[in-house]
Amino acid sequence: MPSITAVCLVIFALACAALAVLTIRLQRSRQAVFNGGVLLAMAFAVAAALPILSRLPWAELAEEASDQALAAIQLLHAAYVILTL
């Protein structure tokens, strides 16, 4: 995977995380969740990600994601076994 794609994915993930925090903050303060600014930012994030997503090697990405998920499950299982001793 080229480094520019990884950097762009990190930026996209950070933008999505910021939007999630903003949405949670608006929801807790009882304001409208999807106001114009949030929708506009989401639209820009999706528009910026579309060219990147078409160039990703999806098979390698899926394999890496499944390996990471398996490692996370094994880590949680080990933590559970240690905590229940």
DSSP file (Angstrom, degrees, kcal/mol; ACC not computed):
  #  RESIDUE AA STRUCTURE BP1 BP2  ACC     N-H-->O    O-->H-N    N-H-->O    O-->H-N    TCO  KAPPA ALPHA  PHI   PSI    X-CA   Y-CA   Z-CA
    1    1 A M              0   0    0      0, 0.0    55,-0.1     0, 0.0     5,-0.0   0.000 360.0 360.0 360.0 127.0    0.0    0.0    0.0
    2    2 A P     >  -     0   0    0      0, 0.0     4,-1.7     0, 0.0     3,-0.3  -0.275 360.0-123.4 -63.2 150.3    1.5    3.3   -1.0
    3    3 A S  H  > S+     0   0    0      1,-0.2     4,-2.4     2,-0.2     5,-0.2   0.825 109.7  59.1 -66.9 -30.7    2.4    5.7    1.9
    4    4 A I  H  > S+     0   0    0      1,-0.2     4,-2.3     2,-0.2    -1,-0.2   0.871 105.1  50.3 -67.0 -33.9    0.2    8.5    0.5
    5    5 A T  H  > S+     0   0    0     -3,-0.3     4,-2.4     2,-0.2    -1,-0.2   0.908 110.0  49.9 -68.2 -40.9   -2.8    6.2    0.6
    6    6 A A  H  X S+     0   0    0     -4,-1.7     4,-2.1     2,-0.2    -2,-0.2   0.912 111.5  48.7 -63.4 -41.9   -2.1    5.3    4.2
    7    7 A V  H  X S+     0   0    0     -4,-2.4     4,-2.3     1,-0.2    -2,-0.2   0.917 111.4  49.4 -64.4 -42.8   -1.7    9.0    5.1
    8    8 A C  H  X S+     0   0    0     -4,-2.3     4,-2.4     1,-0.2    -1,-0.2   0.882 110.1  51.3 -64.8 -37.3   -5.0    9.8    3.4
    9    9 A L  H  X S+     0   0    0     -4,-2.4     4,-2.6     2,-0.2    -1,-0.2   0.883 109.2  50.7 -66.9 -36.9   -6.8    7.0    5.2
   10   10 A V  H  X S+     0   0    0     -4,-2.1     4,-2.5     2,-0.2    -2,-0.2   0.920 111.0  48.2 -64.7 -43.4   -5.5    8.3    8.5
   11   11 A I  H  X S+     0   0    0     -4,-2.3     4,-2.3     2,-0.2    -2,-0.2   0.909 112.3  49.4 -63.1 -41.9   -6.7   11.8    7.7
   12   12 A F  H  X S+     0   0    0     -4,-2.4     4,-2.2     2,-0.2    -2,-0.2   0.907 111.1  49.5 -63.9 -42.1  -10.1   10.3    6.7
   13   13 A A  H  X S+     0   0    0     -4,-2.6     4,-2.3     1,-0.2    -2,-0.2   0.902 111.1  49.4 -64.7 -40.5  -10.3    8.3    9.9
   14   14 A L  H  X S+     0   0    0     -4,-2.5     4,-2.4     2,-0.2    -1,-0.2   0.886 110.1  51.1 -65.4 -38.2   -9.5   11.4   12.0
   15   15 A A  H  X S+     0   0    0     -4,-2.3     4,-2.1     2,-0.2    -2,-0.2   0.908 111.1  48.1 -64.8 -40.7  -12.1   13.4   10.2
   16   16 A C  H  X S+     0   0    0     -4,-2.2     4,-2.1     2,-0.2    -2,-0.2   0.888 111.2  50.6 -66.7 -38.3  -14.7   10.7   10.9
   17   17 A A  H  X S+     0   0    0     -4,-2.3     4,-2.4     2,-0.2    -2,-0.2   0.906 109.9  50.3 -65.4 -41.0  -13.7   10.5   14.5
   18   18 A A  H  X S+     0   0    0     -4,-2.4     4,-2.3     1,-0.2    -2,-0.2   0.896 110.5  49.8 -64.0 -39.3  -14.0   14.3   14.8
   19   19 A L  H  X S+     0   0    0     -4,-2.1     4,-2.5     2,-0.2    -1,-0.2   0.883 109.3  51.9 -65.9 -37.4  -17.4   14.2   13.3
   20   20 A A  H  X S+     0   0    0     -4,-2.1     4,-2.4     2,-0.2    -2,-0.2   0.921 110.4  47.6 -65.0 -42.8  -18.5   11.4   15.7
   21   21 A V  H  X S+     0   0    0     -4,-2.4     4,-2.5     2,-0.2    -2,-0.2   0.915 112.6  49.6 -63.7 -42.4  -17.3   13.5   18.7
   22   22 A L  H  X S+     0   0    0     -4,-2.3     4,-2.4     1,-0.2    -2,-0.2   0.907 111.2  49.2 -62.2 -42.4  -19.2   16.5   17.3
   23   23 A T  H  X S+     0   0    0     -4,-2.5     4,-2.3     2,-0.2    -2,-0.2   0.907 111.6  48.6 -64.9 -42.0  -22.3   14.5   16.8
   24   24 A I  H  X S+     0   0    0     -4,-2.4     4,-2.3     2,-0.2    -2,-0.2   0.909 111.6  50.2 -64.4 -41.4  -22.2   13.0   20.3
   25   25 A R  H  X S+     0   0    0     -4,-2.5     4,-1.5     1,-0.2    -2,-0.2   0.915 112.4  46.5 -64.2 -42.3  -21.6   16.5   21.8
   26   26 A L  H  <>S+     0   0    0     -4,-2.4     5,-2.2     1,-0.2    -1,-0.2   0.875 111.8  51.6 -66.7 -36.8  -24.6   17.9   19.9
   27   27 A Q  H ><5S+     0   0    0     -4,-2.3     3,-1.1     1,-0.2    -2,-0.2   0.896 109.5  49.2 -68.6 -39.0  -26.8   15.0   20.9
   28   28 A R  H 3<5S+     0   0    0     -4,-2.3    -1,-0.2     1,-0.3    -2,-0.2   0.809 108.2  53.2 -70.4 -29.0  -26.0   15.4   24.6
   29   29 A S  T 3<5S-     0   0    0     -4,-1.5    -1,-0.3    -5,-0.2    -2,-0.2   0.318 114.5-118.3 -88.6  10.0  -26.7   19.1   24.5
   30   30 A R  T < 5 +     0   0    0     -3,-1.1    -3,-0.2     1,-0.2     2,-0.2   0.736  69.1 134.8  62.8  26.8  -30.1   18.3   23.0
   31   31 A Q  S   <S-     0   0    0     -5,-2.2    -1,-0.2    -6,-0.2     2,-0.2  -0.502  71.2 -69.9 -94.7 172.4  -29.4   20.2   19.8
   32   32 A A        -     0   0    0     -2,-0.2     3,-0.4     1,-0.2    -1,-0.1  -0.437  43.0-150.0 -62.8 130.1  -30.2   19.0   16.3
   33   33 A V  S    S+     0   0    0      1,-0.3     2,-1.0    -2,-0.2    -1,-0.2   0.945  86.5  41.7 -71.3 -48.4  -27.8   16.2   15.6
   34   34 A F  S    S+     0   0    0      4,-0.1    -1,-0.3    -8,-0.1     2,-0.1  -0.659  76.1 159.6-104.9  78.1  -27.5   16.7   11.8
   35   35 A N     >  -     0   0    0     -2,-1.0     4,-2.0    -3,-0.4     5,-0.2  -0.313  58.0 -89.0 -85.3-179.8  -27.3   20.4   11.3
   36   36 A G  H  > S+     0   0    0      1,-0.2     4,-2.4     2,-0.2     5,-0.2   0.851 122.8  54.1 -62.7 -37.7  -25.8   21.9    8.1
   37   37 A G  H  > S+     0   0    0      2,-0.2     4,-2.3     1,-0.2    -1,-0.2   0.901 109.5  46.8 -65.9 -41.2  -22.2   22.0    9.2
   38   38 A V  H  > S+     0   0    0      2,-0.2     4,-2.4     1,-0.2    -1,-0.2   0.926 113.8  47.8 -67.0 -44.4  -22.1   18.3   10.2
   39   39 A L  H  X S+     0   0    0     -4,-2.0     4,-2.3     1,-0.2    -2,-0.2   0.899 112.1  50.2 -63.6 -39.5  -23.7   17.2    6.9
   40   40 A L  H  X S+     0   0    0     -4,-2.4     4,-2.3    -5,-0.2    -1,-0.2   0.916 111.2  48.3 -65.2 -42.5  -21.4   19.4    4.9
   41   41 A A  H  X S+     0   0    0     -4,-2.3     4,-2.3     2,-0.2    -2,-0.2   0.896 111.6  50.2 -65.0 -39.7  -18.3   18.0    6.7
   42   42 A M  H  X S+     0   0    0     -4,-2.4     4,-2.4     2,-0.2     5,-0.2   0.906 110.0  50.4 -64.2 -41.0  -19.5   14.5    6.1
   43   43 A A  H  X S+     0   0    0     -4,-2.3     4,-2.5     1,-0.2    -2,-0.2   0.908 111.3  48.3 -64.2 -41.4  -20.1   15.2    2.4
   44   44 A F  H  X S+     0   0    0     -4,-2.3     4,-2.2     2,-0.2    -1,-0.2   0.895 111.0  50.9 -65.1 -39.6  -16.6   16.6    2.1
   45   45 A A  H  X S+     0   0    0     -4,-2.3     4,-1.5     2,-0.2    -2,-0.2   0.916 112.9  44.9 -64.9 -42.8  -15.0   13.6    3.9
   46   46 A V  H  X S+     0   0    0     -4,-2.4     4,-1.5     2,-0.2    -2,-0.2   0.913 113.0  50.9 -67.4 -42.1  -16.9   11.1    1.6
   47   47 A A  H  < S+     0   0    0     -4,-2.5    -2,-0.2     1,-0.2    -1,-0.2   0.869 111.1  48.7 -63.8 -35.8  -16.0   13.1   -1.5
   48   48 A A  H  < S+     0   0    0     -4,-2.2     4,-0.5     1,-0.2    -1,-0.2   0.815 112.0  49.7 -72.3 -29.0  -12.3   13.2   -0.5
   49   49 A A  H  X S+     0   0    0     -4,-1.5     4,-2.8    -5,-0.2     5,-0.2   0.735  90.5  79.0 -83.8 -22.3  -12.3    9.4    0.2
   50   50 A L  H  X S+     0   0    0     -4,-1.5     4,-1.4     1,-0.2    -1,-0.2   0.901  94.4  45.4 -58.6 -46.5  -13.8    8.2   -3.0
   51   51 A P  H  > S+     0   0    0      0, 0.0     4,-0.5     0, 0.0    -1,-0.2   0.871 116.0  48.2 -64.6 -32.5  -10.7    8.5   -5.2
   52   52 A I  H >4 S+     0   0    0     -4,-0.5     3,-1.2     1,-0.2     4,-0.5   0.916 107.4  54.3 -71.2 -43.3   -8.6    6.9   -2.5
   53   53 A L  H >< S+     0   0    0     -4,-2.8     3,-0.6     1,-0.3    -1,-0.2   0.793 101.8  58.5 -64.6 -28.3  -11.0    4.0   -1.9
   54   54 A S  H 3< S+     0   0    0     -4,-1.4    -1,-0.3    -5,-0.2    -2,-0.2   0.723 106.7  49.0 -74.0 -19.3  -11.0    3.0   -5.6
   55   55 A R  T << S+     0   0    0     -3,-1.2    -1,-0.2    -4,-0.5    -2,-0.2   0.460  84.6 112.7 -98.3  -1.9   -7.2    2.5   -5.6
   56   56 A L  S <  S-     0   0    0     -3,-0.6     2,-1.4    -4,-0.5     3,-0.1  -0.443  73.8-122.1 -74.6 142.8   -7.0    0.3   -2.5
   57   57 A P     >  -     0   0    0      0, 0.0     4,-2.3     0, 0.0     5,-0.2  -0.693  32.3-170.9 -80.1  93.6   -5.9   -3.3   -2.8
   58   58 A W  H  > S+     0   0    0     -2,-1.4     4,-2.5     1,-0.2     5,-0.2   0.805  76.8  54.6 -63.6 -34.1   -9.1   -4.7   -1.2
   59   59 A A  H  > S+     0   0    0      2,-0.2     4,-2.2     1,-0.2    -1,-0.2   0.939 112.4  42.7 -66.5 -45.6   -8.0   -8.3   -0.9
   60   60 A E  H  > S+     0   0    0      2,-0.2     4,-2.4     1,-0.2    -2,-0.2   0.887 114.7  51.5 -66.4 -38.2   -4.8   -7.4    1.1
   61   61 A L  H  X S+     0   0    0     -4,-2.3     4,-2.3     2,-0.2    -2,-0.2   0.905 110.8  47.6 -65.4 -41.6   -6.8   -4.9    3.2
   62   62 A A  H  X S+     0   0    0     -4,-2.5     4,-2.3     2,-0.2    -2,-0.2   0.888 112.0  50.3 -66.8 -38.7   -9.4   -7.5    4.1
   63   63 A E  H  X S+     0   0    0     -4,-2.2     4,-2.2     2,-0.2    -2,-0.2   0.919 112.0  47.0 -65.6 -42.9   -6.8  -10.0    4.9
   64   64 A E  H  X S+     0   0    0     -4,-2.4     4,-2.4     2,-0.2    -2,-0.2   0.900 111.9  51.1 -64.9 -40.6   -4.9   -7.5    7.2
   65   65 A A  H  X S+     0   0    0     -4,-2.3     4,-2.5     2,-0.2    -2,-0.2   0.899 110.2  48.7 -64.5 -40.3   -8.2   -6.5    8.9
   66   66 A S  H  X S+     0   0    0     -4,-2.3     4,-2.3     2,-0.2    -1,-0.2   0.890 111.0  50.7 -68.0 -37.2   -9.1  -10.2    9.5
   67   67 A D  H  X S+     0   0    0     -4,-2.2     4,-2.2     2,-0.2    -2,-0.2   0.911 112.1  47.4 -63.2 -42.0   -5.6  -10.8   11.0
   68   68 A Q  H  X S+     0   0    0     -4,-2.4     4,-2.2     2,-0.2    -2,-0.2   0.892 111.4  50.4 -66.9 -39.6   -6.0   -7.7   13.2
   69   69 A A  H  X S+     0   0    0     -4,-2.5     4,-2.3     2,-0.2    -2,-0.2   0.912 110.7  49.4 -64.8 -41.6   -9.5   -8.8   14.4
   70   70 A L  H  X S+     0   0    0     -4,-2.3     4,-2.3     1,-0.2    -2,-0.2   0.902 110.8  49.9 -63.7 -41.2   -8.2  -12.3   15.2
   71   71 A A  H  X S+     0   0    0     -4,-2.2     4,-2.2     2,-0.2    -1,-0.2   0.886 110.4  50.6 -64.8 -38.2   -5.3  -10.8   17.2
   72   72 A A  H  X S+     0   0    0     -4,-2.2     4,-2.5     2,-0.2    -2,-0.2   0.909 110.2  49.4 -66.1 -41.1   -7.7   -8.5   19.1
   73   73 A I  H  X S+     0   0    0     -4,-2.3     4,-2.4     2,-0.2    -2,-0.2   0.911 111.6  48.9 -64.0 -42.2  -10.0  -11.5   19.9
   74   74 A Q  H  X S+     0   0    0     -4,-2.3     4,-2.4     2,-0.2    -1,-0.2   0.887 111.0  50.5 -65.2 -38.0   -7.0  -13.5   21.2
   75   75 A L  H  X S+     0   0    0     -4,-2.2     4,-2.4     2,-0.2    -2,-0.2   0.922 111.4  47.8 -64.9 -43.7   -5.8  -10.6   23.3
   76   76 A L  H  X S+     0   0    0     -4,-2.5     4,-2.3     2,-0.2    -2,-0.2   0.888 111.4  51.1 -63.8 -38.7   -9.3  -10.2   24.8
   77   77 A H  H  X S+     0   0    0     -4,-2.4     4,-2.4     2,-0.2    -2,-0.2   0.919 110.5  48.3 -64.7 -43.4   -9.4  -13.9   25.5
   78   78 A A  H  X S+     0   0    0     -4,-2.4     4,-2.4     1,-0.2    -2,-0.2   0.904 112.0  49.6 -63.9 -41.0   -6.0  -13.8   27.2
   79   79 A A  H  X S+     0   0    0     -4,-2.4     4,-2.5     2,-0.2    -1,-0.2   0.897 110.7  50.4 -64.4 -39.3   -7.1  -10.8   29.3
   80   80 A Y  H  X S+     0   0    0     -4,-2.3     4,-1.6     2,-0.2    -2,-0.2   0.919 110.9  48.3 -63.7 -44.0  -10.3  -12.6   30.3
   81   81 A V  H  < S+     0   0    0     -4,-2.4     4,-0.3     1,-0.2    -2,-0.2   0.915 113.6  47.3 -63.7 -42.4   -8.4  -15.8   31.3
   82   82 A I  H >< S+     0   0    0     -4,-2.4     3,-1.0     1,-0.2    -2,-0.2   0.913 113.0  48.4 -65.9 -42.1   -5.9  -13.7   33.4
   83   83 A L  H 3< S+     0   0    0     -4,-2.5    -1,-0.2     1,-0.2    -2,-0.2   0.754 110.2  51.6 -72.3 -23.5   -8.6  -11.7   35.1
   84   84 A T  T 3<        0   0    0     -4,-1.6    -1,-0.2     1,-0.2    -2,-0.2   0.375 360.0 360.0 -95.9   6.4  -10.7  -14.8   36.0
   85   85 A L    <         0   0    0     -3,-1.0    -1,-0.2    -4,-0.3    -2,-0.1   0.483 360.0 360.0 -72.4 360.0   -7.8  -16.7   37.6
